[in-house]
Amino acid sequence: MNLVFLGAPGAGKGTQAERLTAEKKLAYISTGQILREAIGAASPLGNQAKSYMDAGKLVPDDLVIALVEEFLTKNVANGGFLLDGFPRNLEQAGALDASLKKLGKSLDKVVYFDVNEEIVVRRLSGRRTCKGCGKNWHVEFSPPPANMKCDLCGGQIVQRKDDQAETIRNRLVVYREQTAALAGYYEEKELLVRVDASAEVEEVFRRLLKALAC
Ligand code: AP5
């Protein structure tokens, strides 16, 4: 199964990806998580990406396309994969088509997590994230430990800088202007499956498995 997860910031892509990759043993890349790790490590990639991410803008295409090409080249022979947060505009979608063609692979499905903006704002503003491993909690729906230390890696649990109100607004504008059009792009290719992602986590996961017919 070669998959893309598409949907607004906060739609629950990362939360569902964690469950699906554990169950189906898919190779997984979240471009957002890799970029955050690069920023944490103050690597050249992180230094280039930081100002864009802090402002809620897309990081330049050439940087993320290179990341995904490297991931695909390393993982494509090992079974299925899941791309979370990539592609995010039509240029990236075209680059992905070209990379997969070169590797003799194709996508099986693109899952669109459908949820309204009121819900995503609530999810994003309440999200808390481990600085070490990226694990997520939510102050209301899955509260973090009282000492704000991650139960997986012991890292500090914080609010992501781009989960502040103003940056959330910017991310949603970027999503509407650049990413939402990808639903139509993949619908035309008959790859798009829609999942109503407004329910609680386990119910969304059941819907996801049903949509993937697995
Ligand atoms: P990225 O990290 O990809 O962020 P995003 O797409 O904005 O998505 P999120 O991680 O914010 O949300 P999600 O849908 O994964 O939701 P989650 O499961 O965490 O990208 C960040 C930045 O990196 C971008 O702004 C950009 O700058 C850059 N970037 C990344 N990829 C790029 C690319 N391809 N090109 C250019 N730039 C790129 O859930 C959210 C919260 O809700 C959590 O607290 C969770 O616990 C809770 N929750 C989840 N599901 C439910 C549910 N069903 N019910 C209740 N709570 C729920």
Boltz pocket constraint, residues with backbone or C-beta under 6 A from the ligand:
constraints:
  - pocket:
      binder: B
      contacts: [[A, 7], [A, 8], [A, 9], [A, 10], [A, 11], [A, 12], [A, 13], [A, 14], [A, 15], [A, 16], [A, 30], [A, 31], [A, 32], [A, 33], [A, 35], [A, 49], [A, 52], [A, 53], [A, 54], [A, 56], [A, 57], [A, 58], [A, 59], [A, 60], [A, 61], [A, 64], [A, 84], [A, 85], [A, 86], [A, 87], [A, 88], [A, 92], [A, 123], [A, 124], [A, 126], [A, 127], [A, 128], [A, 136], [A, 137], [A, 138], [A, 141], [A, 142], [A, 162], [A, 171], [A, 197], [A, 198], [A, 199], [A, 200], [A, 201], [A, 202], [A, 204]]
      max_distance: 6.0
